[in-house]
Amino acid sequence: MFLLFTLSHAASSLFDEKKNGVVLRLLASPVSRVQILWSKYLFSMSLGFIQLLVLFTGGAILFKIDILSNFLNLLLIIVAAAMACTSFGMLLAAVSKTAAQANGLGTFLILAMSSVGGAWFPTSFMPSYIQAFSKMTLVYWSMDGFLQVLWRRAGTIDILPNLGVLCLIAALITGISIWQFKKGHVF
């Protein structure tokens, strides 16, 4: 949930950059809108990766969570989750007209996805129709991947569905964002 908030605000910073004239300076150089988007995407994804790595390292230190025995698979889920969350933030920036609109829409969607996706409590506590709905959120696939890697010690083959869905979400949402940015909606 906090990763989504961080990356949504990082993506909506494009509005501040537009207001301050940074985007106009960038567009005056031989840089396209899509290249600006990809640079923001790579920065945000790196930020998300580092945030999750610090979070799990803190969990290992404070709560004795064993992150090292299945570290490679944890890294795979972290990268996939960071990609999907970054794409979500970029989509918010691409479809919103102002930073306030992006932040408001982002807050609503993040809280909704987190509540039904298993970030607040296990989805098994929810009614079956909400459990079915939760599988349509990137929060569900991220949380399920983290649970499999950290608690069930799942191997790479076992987390492939999680990785696949998160990467598919990232690809679809990034495609929509690029299409919106090419239209010049944000800048």
MDAnalysis code that builds the backbone (N, CA, C; Angstrom):
import MDAnalysis as mda
import numpy as np

u = mda.Universe.empty(561, n_residues=187, atom_resindex=np.repeat(np.arange(187), 3), trajectory=True)
u.add_TopologyAttr("name", ["N", "CA", "C"] * 187)
u.add_TopologyAttr("resid", np.arange(1, 188))
u.add_TopologyAttr("resname", ["MET", "PHE", "LEU", "LEU", "PHE", "THR", "LEU", "SER", "HIS", "ALA", "ALA", "SER", "SER", "LEU", "PHE", "ASP", "GLU", "LYS", "LYS", "ASN", "GLY", "VAL", "VAL", "LEU", "ARG", "LEU", "LEU", "ALA", "SER", "PRO", "VAL", "SER", "ARG", "VAL", "GLN", "ILE", "LEU", "TRP", "SER", "LYS", "TYR", "LEU", "PHE", "SER", "MET", "SER", "LEU", "GLY", "PHE", "ILE", "GLN", "LEU", "LEU", "VAL", "LEU", "PHE", "THR", "GLY", "GLY", "ALA", "ILE", "LEU", "PHE", "LYS", "ILE", "ASP", "ILE", "LEU", "SER", "ASN", "PHE", "LEU", "ASN", "LEU", "LEU", "LEU", "ILE", "ILE", "VAL", "ALA", "ALA", "ALA", "MET", "ALA", "CYS", "THR", "SER", "PHE", "GLY", "MET", "LEU", "LEU", "ALA", "ALA", "VAL", "SER", "LYS", "THR", "ALA", "ALA", "GLN", "ALA", "ASN", "GLY", "LEU", "GLY", "THR", "PHE", "LEU", "ILE", "LEU", "ALA", "MET", "SER", "SER", "VAL", "GLY", "GLY", "ALA", "TRP", "PHE", "PRO", "THR", "SER", "PHE", "MET", "PRO", "SER", "TYR", "ILE", "GLN", "ALA", "PHE", "SER", "LYS", "MET", "THR", "LEU", "VAL", "TYR", "TRP", "SER", "MET", "ASP", "GLY", "PHE", "LEU", "GLN", "VAL", "LEU", "TRP", "ARG", "ARG", "ALA", "GLY", "THR", "ILE", "ASP", "ILE", "LEU", "PRO", "ASN", "LEU", "GLY", "VAL", "LEU", "CYS", "LEU", "ILE", "ALA", "ALA", "LEU", "ILE", "THR", "GLY", "ILE", "SER", "ILE", "TRP", "GLN", "PHE", "LYS", "LYS", "GLY", "HIS", "VAL", "PHE"])
u.atoms.positions = np.array([
    [0.829, -1.182, 0.000],
    [0.000, 0.000, 0.000],
    [0.884, 1.260, 0.000],
    [1.902, 1.275, 0.864],
    [2.759, 2.450, 0.917],
    [3.612, 2.577, -0.336],
    [3.953, 1.454, -0.940],
    [4.674, 1.487, -2.211],
    [3.807, 2.152, -3.273],
    [2.537, 1.800, -3.324],
    [1.628, 2.416, -4.289],
    [1.528, 3.921, -4.059],
    [1.415, 4.342, -2.799],
    [1.344, 5.772, -2.509],
    [2.624, 6.480, -2.954],
    [3.769, 5.907, -2.631],
    [5.044, 6.524, -3.001],
    [5.172, 6.669, -4.507],
    [4.871, 5.594, -5.220],
    [5.070, 5.621, -6.669],
    [4.000, 6.438, -7.388],
    [2.818, 6.526, -6.821],
    [1.785, 7.382, -7.414],
    [2.171, 8.849, -7.286],
    [2.714, 9.217, -6.126],
    [3.155, 10.601, -5.943],
    [4.382, 10.910, -6.798],
    [5.246, 9.940, -6.981],
    [6.411, 10.153, -7.848],
    [5.965, 10.394, -9.283],
    [4.976, 9.639, -9.735],
    [4.485, 9.822, -11.100],
    [3.725, 11.136, -11.250],
    [2.947, 11.496, -10.235],
    [2.178, 12.744, -10.344],
    [3.076, 13.974, -10.205],
    [4.344, 13.767, -9.863],
    [5.276, 14.899, -9.825],
    [5.499, 15.464, -11.225],
    [5.075, 14.735, -12.258],
    [5.142, 15.269, -13.620],
    [4.352, 16.574, -13.730],
    [3.275, 16.686, -12.972],
    [2.477, 17.917, -13.006],
    [3.263, 19.088, -12.436],
    [4.018, 18.840, -11.359],
    [4.853, 19.899, -10.784],
    [5.962, 20.282, -11.756],
    [6.533, 19.276, -12.421],
    [7.586, 19.555, -13.393],
    [7.040, 20.354, -14.569],
    [5.804, 20.087, -14.945],
    [5.176, 20.856, -16.023],
    [4.966, 22.307, -15.581],
    [4.448, 22.470, -14.343],
    [4.162, 23.806, -13.826],
    [5.444, 24.632, -13.670],
    [6.534, 23.988, -13.291],
    [7.807, 24.691, -13.085],
    [8.593, 24.893, -14.372],
    [8.105, 24.373, -15.485],
    [8.768, 24.565, -16.769],
    [9.840, 23.546, -17.089],
    [10.037, 22.567, -16.242],
    [11.065, 21.550, -16.485],
    [10.719, 20.733, -17.725],
    [9.458, 20.387, -17.877],
    [9.043, 19.561, -19.016],
    [9.254, 20.299, -20.331],
    [8.944, 21.590, -20.360],
    [9.162, 22.366, -21.589],
    [10.643, 22.390, -21.960],
    [11.503, 22.531, -20.960],
    [12.947, 22.502, -21.236],
    [13.374, 21.145, -21.774],
    [12.803, 20.090, -21.187],
    [13.137, 18.748, -21.671],
    [12.645, 18.525, -23.089],
    [11.434, 18.987, -23.388],
    [10.884, 18.803, -24.733],
    [11.597, 19.658, -25.777],
    [12.270, 20.722, -25.336],
    [13.051, 21.541, -26.259],
    [14.314, 20.809, -26.699],
    [14.733, 19.849, -25.912],
    [15.892, 19.028, -26.277],
    [15.411, 17.869, -27.158],
    [16.337, 17.109, -27.722],
    [15.912, 15.990, -28.576],
    [15.407, 14.791, -27.764],
    [14.399, 15.038, -26.936],
    [13.822, 13.998, -26.083],
    [12.317, 13.965, -26.333],
    [11.783, 12.780, -26.536],
    [10.347, 12.653, -26.782],
    [9.591, 12.507, -25.473],
    [8.280, 12.639, -25.571],
    [7.430, 12.447, -24.399],
    [7.591, 11.039, -23.827],
    [7.694, 10.065, -24.711],
    [7.828, 8.671, -24.267],
    [9.157, 8.465, -23.538],
    [10.227, 9.111, -23.994],
    [11.514, 9.002, -23.309],
    [11.453, 9.630, -21.921],
    [10.731, 10.726, -21.793],
    [10.544, 11.339, -20.472],
    [9.785, 10.367, -19.572],
    [8.747, 9.755, -20.132],
    [7.971, 8.777, -19.370],
    [8.835, 7.606, -18.936],
    [9.659, 7.069, -19.840],
    [10.515, 5.928, -19.482],
    [11.541, 6.303, -18.422],
    [12.082, 7.511, -18.483],
    [13.042, 7.910, -17.446],
    [12.353, 8.019, -16.095],
    [11.131, 8.560, -16.085],
    [10.355, 8.639, -14.840],
    [10.000, 7.230, -14.362],
    [9.683, 6.344, -15.300],
    [9.347, 4.954, -14.981],
    [10.532, 4.246, -14.327],
    [11.723, 4.384, -14.925],
    [12.917, 3.720, -14.374],
    [13.286, 4.282, -13.003],
    [13.156, 5.613, -12.845],
    [13.428, 6.203, -11.540],
    [12.449, 5.677, -10.497],
    [11.157, 5.684, -10.823],
    [10.141, 5.238, -9.875],
    [10.291, 3.757, -9.551],
    [10.604, 2.965, -10.565],
    [10.786, 1.537, -10.320],
    [11.990, 1.295, -9.408],
    [13.052, 2.031, -9.613],
    [14.218, 1.916, -8.733],
    [13.868, 2.329, -7.314],
    [13.101, 3.393, -7.193],
    [12.650, 3.848, -5.882],
    [11.803, 2.776, -5.200],
    [10.889, 2.169, -5.947],
    [10.049, 1.106, -5.397],
    [10.852, -0.115, -4.991],
    [11.828, -0.486, -5.812],
    [12.688, -1.625, -5.507],
    [13.448, -1.381, -4.199],
    [14.027, -0.203, -4.081],
    [14.793, 0.130, -2.870],
    [13.862, 0.185, -1.652],
    [12.669, 0.771, -1.819],
    [11.731, 0.853, -0.701],
    [11.355, -0.542, -0.199],
    [11.043, -1.463, -1.101],
    [10.683, -2.816, -0.678],
    [11.867, -3.556, -0.072],
    [13.055, -3.358, -0.631],
    [14.246, -4.002, -0.087],
    [14.523, -3.521, 1.331],
    [14.381, -2.220, 1.566],
    [14.567, -1.672, 2.909],
    [13.483, -2.194, 3.848],
    [12.253, -2.264, 3.360],
    [11.152, -2.772, 4.179],
    [11.409, -4.213, 4.622],
    [11.812, -5.070, 3.697],
    [12.050, -6.469, 4.055],
    [13.314, -6.636, 4.893],
    [14.305, -5.794, 4.676],
    [15.500, -5.825, 5.529],
    [15.135, -5.410, 6.950],
    [14.295, -4.388, 7.074],
    [13.812, -3.985, 8.395],
    [13.020, -5.095, 9.063],
    [12.190, -5.785, 8.289],
    [11.440, -6.922, 8.818],
    [12.348, -8.040, 9.282],
    [13.441, -8.245, 8.546],
    [14.401, -9.283, 8.931],
    [15.100, -8.912, 10.237],
    [15.435, -7.654, 10.392],
    [16.135, -7.211, 11.593],
    [15.200, -7.156, 12.800],
    [14.042, -6.538, 12.625],
    [13.137, -6.313, 13.752],
    [12.291, -7.527, 14.119],
    [11.868, -8.290, 13.118],
    [10.922, -9.372, 13.376],
    [11.472, -10.756, 13.038],
    [12.773, -10.804, 12.739],
    [13.453, -12.080, 12.446],
    [12.819, -12.826, 11.274],
    [12.340, -12.096, 10.267],
    [11.818, -12.724, 9.053],
    [13.012, -13.188, 8.234],
    [12.987, -14.437, 7.824],
    [14.090, -15.007, 7.051],
    [13.929, -14.619, 5.583],
    [14.691, -13.613, 5.153],
    [14.615, -13.188, 3.760],
    [15.753, -13.773, 2.928],
    [16.749, -14.340, 3.561],
    [17.929, -14.800, 2.832],
    [17.786, -16.202, 2.248],
    [16.979, -17.065, 2.866],
    [16.899, -18.444, 2.382],
    [16.219, -18.543, 1.023],
    [15.385, -17.574, 0.669],
    [14.696, -17.574, -0.621],
    [14.849, -16.195, -1.270],
    [16.050, -15.627, -1.169],
    [16.298, -14.240, -1.536],
    [16.096, -13.972, -3.026],
    [16.523, -14.876, -3.897],
    [16.385, -14.658, -5.336],
    [14.911, -14.546, -5.726],
    [14.082, -15.435, -5.185],
    [12.645, -15.371, -5.494],
    [12.007, -14.123, -4.887],
    [12.481, -13.706, -3.722],
    [11.994, -12.464, -3.124],
    [12.335, -11.285, -4.027],
    [13.551, -11.276, -4.565],
    [13.942, -10.201, -5.480],
    [13.068, -10.186, -6.731],
    [12.729, -11.364, -7.245],
    [11.878, -11.437, -8.433],
    [10.496, -10.832, -8.162],
    [9.918, -11.171, -7.023],
    [8.605, -10.620, -6.671],
    [8.710, -9.119, -6.412],
    [9.794, -8.682, -5.777],
    [9.983, -7.249, -5.528],
    [10.038, -6.485, -6.846],
    [10.803, -6.984, -7.815],
    [10.911, -6.307, -9.116],
    [9.556, -6.278, -9.816],
    [8.848, -7.409, -9.824],
    [7.541, -7.456, -10.490],
    [6.537, -6.529, -9.812],
    [6.537, -6.508, -8.488],
    [5.616, -5.623, -7.760],
    [5.970, -4.162, -8.012],
    [7.252, -3.833, -8.014],
    [7.666, -2.452, -8.277],
    [7.278, -2.031, -9.693],
    [7.399, -2.942, -10.658],
    [6.995, -2.630, -12.034],
    [5.498, -2.346, -12.109],
    [4.696, -3.209, -11.490],
    [3.246, -3.045, -11.546],
    [2.805, -1.767, -10.826],
    [3.387, -1.492, -9.674],
    [3.022, -0.284, -8.914],
    [3.466, 0.978, -9.633],
    [4.626, 0.941, -10.256],
    [5.098, 2.089, -11.025],
    [4.176, 2.345, -12.207],
    [3.763, 1.282, -12.874],
    [2.836, 1.424, -13.997],
    [1.520, 2.042, -13.550],
    [1.050, 1.628, -12.382],
    [-0.178, 2.195, -11.837],
    [-0.010, 3.705, -11.615],
    [1.105, 4.117, -11.044],
    [1.363, 5.540, -10.836],
    [1.426, 6.311, -12.145],
    [2.049, 5.724, -13.156],
    [2.133, 6.370, -14.459],
    [0.747, 6.503, -15.096],
    [-0.088, 5.482, -14.910],
    [-1.444, 5.556, -15.448],
    [-2.222, 6.694, -14.786],
    [-2.066, 6.846, -13.477],
    [-2.736, 7.945, -12.785],
    [-2.303, 9.287, -13.363],
    [-0.996, 9.446, -13.595],
    [-0.493, 10.703, -14.156],
    [-0.984, 10.898, -15.583],
    [-1.150, 9.800, -16.320],
    [-1.551, 9.907, -17.721],
    [-3.026, 10.235, -17.900],
    [-3.874, 9.772, -16.995],
    [-5.313, 9.984, -17.177],
    [-5.855, 11.172, -16.382],
    [-5.053, 11.739, -15.513],
    [-5.509, 12.865, -14.692],
    [-5.123, 14.185, -15.339],
    [-5.922, 15.201, -15.067],
    [-5.637, 16.521, -15.621],
    [-4.799, 17.383, -14.689],
    [-4.860, 17.099, -13.373],
    [-4.099, 17.880, -12.400],
    [-3.475, 16.931, -11.370],
    [-2.522, 17.455, -10.635],
    [-1.896, 16.660, -9.572],
    [-2.909, 16.326, -8.486],
    [-3.789, 17.267, -8.176],
    [-4.806, 17.006, -7.146],
    [-5.751, 15.892, -7.579],
    [-6.121, 15.886, -8.850],
    [-6.983, 14.823, -9.358],
    [-6.263, 13.481, -9.304],
    [-4.999, 13.450, -9.682],
    [-4.217, 12.211, -9.640],
    [-4.084, 11.708, -8.205],
    [-3.826, 12.616, -7.274],
    [-3.680, 12.211, -5.875],
    [-5.000, 11.716, -5.289],
    [-6.095, 12.384, -5.597],
    [-7.399, 11.959, -5.087],
    [-7.820, 10.613, -5.649],
    [-7.703, 10.462, -6.954],
    [-8.041, 9.191, -7.592],
    [-7.112, 8.087, -7.107],
    [-5.844, 8.417, -6.974],
    [-4.868, 7.439, -6.490],
    [-5.180, 6.972, -5.082],
    [-5.504, 7.903, -4.197],
    [-5.828, 7.538, -2.813],
    [-7.023, 6.594, -2.772],
    [-8.065, 6.933, -3.518],
    [-9.256, 6.081, -3.546],
    [-8.920, 4.683, -4.066],
    [-8.245, 4.603, -5.202],
    [-7.950, 3.294, -5.803],
    [-6.977, 2.479, -4.956],
    [-5.992, 3.135, -4.373],
    [-5.013, 2.418, -3.544],
    [-5.683, 1.843, -2.302],
    [-6.513, 2.638, -1.642],
    [-7.196, 2.135, -0.455],
    [-8.170, 1.013, -0.817],
    [-8.851, 1.144, -1.942],
    [-9.775, 0.088, -2.365],
    [-9.020, -1.198, -2.687],
    [-7.940, -1.081, -3.458],
    [-7.157, -2.281, -3.810],
    [-6.517, -2.906, -2.579],
    [-6.040, -2.084, -1.667],
    [-5.382, -2.605, -0.469],
    [-6.368, -3.311, 0.448],
    [-7.579, -2.767, 0.545],
    [-8.558, -3.376, 1.445],
    [-9.038, -4.728, 0.940],
    [-9.202, -4.875, -0.371],
    [-9.677, -6.164, -0.890],
    [-8.546, -7.063, -1.367],
    [-7.345, -6.512, -1.516],
    [-6.235, -7.281, -2.073],
    [-5.390, -8.035, -1.066],
    [-5.662, -7.875, 0.211],
    [-4.925, -8.624, 1.219],
    [-3.824, -7.862, 1.917],
    [-3.739, -6.556, 1.721],
    [-2.699, -5.772, 2.390],
    [-3.057, -5.493, 3.851],
    [-4.333, -5.452, 4.167],
    [-4.755, -5.134, 5.532],
    [-4.998, -6.383, 6.351],
    [-5.578, -7.387, 5.743],
    [-5.828, -8.671, 6.407],
    [-5.981, -9.719, 5.315],
    [-5.836, -10.983, 5.664],
    [-5.883, -12.043, 4.633],
    [-7.204, -12.054, 3.866],
    [-7.110, -12.317, 2.581],
    [-8.316, -12.364, 1.756],
    [-9.224, -13.534, 2.143],
    [-8.680, -14.531, 2.819],
    [-9.503, -15.675, 3.236],
    [-10.560, -15.268, 4.264],
    [-10.418, -14.101, 4.886],
    [-11.406, -13.602, 5.832],
    [-12.597, -12.943, 5.127],
    [-12.490, -12.749, 3.829],
    [-13.506, -12.009, 3.082],
    [-14.526, -12.965, 2.461],
    [-15.713, -12.433, 2.114],
    [-16.698, -13.256, 1.408],
    [-16.148, -13.719, 0.048],
    [-16.682, -14.787, -0.470],
    [-16.144, -15.389, -1.697],
    [-16.214, -14.446, -2.895],
    [-17.252, -13.614, -2.998],
    [-17.335, -12.705, -4.142],
    [-16.255, -11.621, -4.070],
    [-15.878, -11.211, -2.867],
    [-14.793, -10.231, -2.739],
    [-13.447, -10.916, -2.985],
    [-13.299, -12.178, -2.574],
    [-12.077, -12.921, -2.866],
    [-11.869, -13.030, -4.379],
    [-12.946, -13.268, -5.114],
    [-12.842, -13.337, -6.574],
    [-12.449, -11.976, -7.146],
    [-13.044, -10.909, -6.621],
    [-12.731, -9.551, -7.074],
    [-11.286, -9.178, -6.740],
    [-10.799, -9.639, -5.585],
    [-9.449, -9.269, -5.150],
    [-8.382, -9.748, -6.126],
    [-8.663, -10.821, -6.842],
    [-7.685, -11.361, -7.796],
    [-7.501, -10.463, -9.017],
    [-8.292, -9.424, -9.112],
    [-8.125, -8.465, -10.203],
    [-7.242, -7.285, -9.802],
    [-6.675, -7.320, -8.594],
    [-5.850, -6.202, -8.137],
    [-4.376, -6.601, -8.112],
    [-3.529, -5.643, -8.350],
    [-2.095, -5.915, -8.278],
    [-1.649, -6.134, -6.844],
    [-2.394, -5.610, -5.876],
    [-2.067, -5.821, -4.466],
    [-2.189, -7.304, -4.118],
    [-3.243, -7.950, -4.601],
    [-3.436, -9.374, -4.321],
    [-2.251, -10.195, -4.812],
    [-1.851, -9.979, -6.060],
    [-0.778, -10.790, -6.645],
    [0.568, -10.498, -5.994],
    [0.782, -9.257, -5.575],
    [2.014, -8.921, -4.855],
    [2.035, -9.571, -3.485],
    [0.948, -9.392, -2.738],
    [0.874, -9.966, -1.384],
    [0.972, -11.489, -1.427],
    [0.275, -12.113, -2.371],
    [0.335, -13.564, -2.493],
    [1.754, -14.019, -2.831],
    [2.430, -13.290, -3.697],
    [3.815, -13.626, -4.028],
    [4.737, -13.509, -2.830],
    [4.574, -12.434, -2.060],
    [5.403, -12.268, -0.865],
    [5.115, -13.368, 0.156],
    [3.849, -13.705, 0.330],
    [3.498, -14.781, 1.263],
    [4.094, -16.113, 0.824],
    [4.014, -16.404, -0.462],
    [4.573, -17.667, -0.956],
    [6.082, -17.730, -0.756],
    [6.760, -16.642, -1.038],
    [8.228, -16.637, -0.948],
    [8.693, -16.658, 0.505],
    [8.078, -15.841, 1.351],
    [8.571, -15.696, 2.718],
    [8.067, -16.772, 3.678],
    [6.833, -17.202, 3.526],
    [6.264, -18.130, 4.499],
    [6.199, -19.559, 3.993],
    [5.944, -19.733, 2.708],
    [5.822, -21.093, 2.170],
    [7.100, -21.573, 1.502],
    [8.101, -20.684, 1.412],
    [9.387, -20.998, 0.778],
    [9.202, -21.527, -0.644],
    [8.273, -20.954, -1.369],
    [7.961, -21.381, -2.730],
    [9.147, -21.147, -3.649],
    [9.293, -22.038, -4.600],
    [10.356, -21.917, -5.595],
    [9.927, -21.035, -6.754],
    [10.822, -20.865, -7.682],
    [10.567, -19.992, -8.826],
    [9.380, -20.485, -9.652],
    [9.276, -21.775, -9.848],
    [8.158, -22.333, -10.617],
    [6.828, -22.003, -9.936],
    [6.810, -22.061, -8.619],
    [5.571, -21.818, -7.867],
    [5.113, -20.359, -7.926],
    [6.047, -19.443, -8.097],
    [5.663, -18.021, -8.122],
    [5.516, -17.485, -9.544],
    [5.687, -18.341, -10.544],
    [5.539, -17.884, -11.931],
    [4.171, -17.265, -12.217],
    [3.066, -17.828, -11.691],
    [1.781, -17.150, -11.931],
    [1.761, -15.721, -11.376],
    [2.310, -15.531, -10.194],
    [2.362, -14.191, -9.608],
    [3.217, -13.267, -10.466],
    [4.383, -13.746, -10.857],
    [5.274, -12.935, -11.688],
    [4.613, -12.609, -13.026],
    [3.966, -13.620, -13.608],
    [3.310, -13.416, -14.894],
    [2.192, -12.393, -14.825],
    [1.340, -12.507, -13.818],
    [0.216, -11.567, -13.691],
    [0.727, -10.157, -13.409],
    [1.712, -10.024, -12.515],
    [2.250, -8.692, -12.209],
    [2.914, -8.071, -13.440],
    [3.648, -8.863, -14.197],
    [4.287, -8.341, -15.413],
    [3.248, -8.006, -16.481],
    [2.188, -8.808, -16.569],
    [1.110, -8.523, -17.515],
    [0.400, -7.227, -17.131],
    [0.113, -7.057, -15.852],
    [-0.498, -5.811, -15.375],
    [0.407, -4.632, -15.721],
    [1.701, -4.781, -15.446],
    [2.647, -3.698, -15.743],
    [2.679, -3.386, -17.235],
    [2.696, -4.407, -18.079],
    [2.762, -4.189, -19.524],
    [1.491, -3.510, -20.048],
    [0.334, -3.987, -19.615],
    [-0.926, -3.399, -20.080],
    [-1.076, -1.948, -19.629],
    [-0.811, -1.719, -18.364],
    [-0.978, -0.355, -17.838],
    [0.069, 0.585, -18.430],
    [1.291, 0.097, -18.628],
    [2.328, 0.931, -19.243],
    [1.955, 1.266, -20.681],
    [1.401, 0.294, -21.399],
    [0.963, 0.552, -22.775],
    [-0.098, 1.634, -22.843],
    [-1.070, 1.573, -21.943],
    [-2.117, 2.595, -21.897],
    [-1.514, 3.957, -21.543],
    [-0.586, 3.965, -20.592],
    [0.057, 5.226, -20.177],
    [0.842, 5.842, -21.324],
    [1.604, 5.022, -22.039],
    [2.388, 5.538, -23.172],
    [1.461, 6.111, -24.237],
    [0.373, 5.420, -24.497],
    [-0.597, 5.899, -25.480],
    [-1.145, 7.271, -25.070],
    [-1.473, 7.418, -23.791],
    [-1.980, 8.700, -23.286],
    [-0.906, 9.785, -23.355],
    [0.333, 9.432, -23.005],
    [1.401, 10.426, -23.019],
    [1.742, 10.844, -24.445],
    [1.649, 9.910, -25.391],
    [1.928, 10.259, -26.796],
    [0.907, 11.272, -27.313],
    [-0.308, 11.186, -26.781],
    [-1.338, 12.146, -27.176],
    [-1.044, 13.527, -26.602],
    [-0.096, 13.610, -25.663],
    [0.253, 14.901, -25.079],
    [-0.692, 15.340, -24.004],
    [-1.371, 14.367, -23.383],
    [-2.375, 14.695, -22.364],
    [-1.769, 15.436, -21.173],
    [-0.645, 14.951, -20.658],
    [-0.059, 15.575, -19.463],
    [0.829, 16.747, -19.850],
    [1.630, 16.590, -20.863],
    [2.467, 17.704, -21.294],
    [2.442, 17.770, -22.754],
])
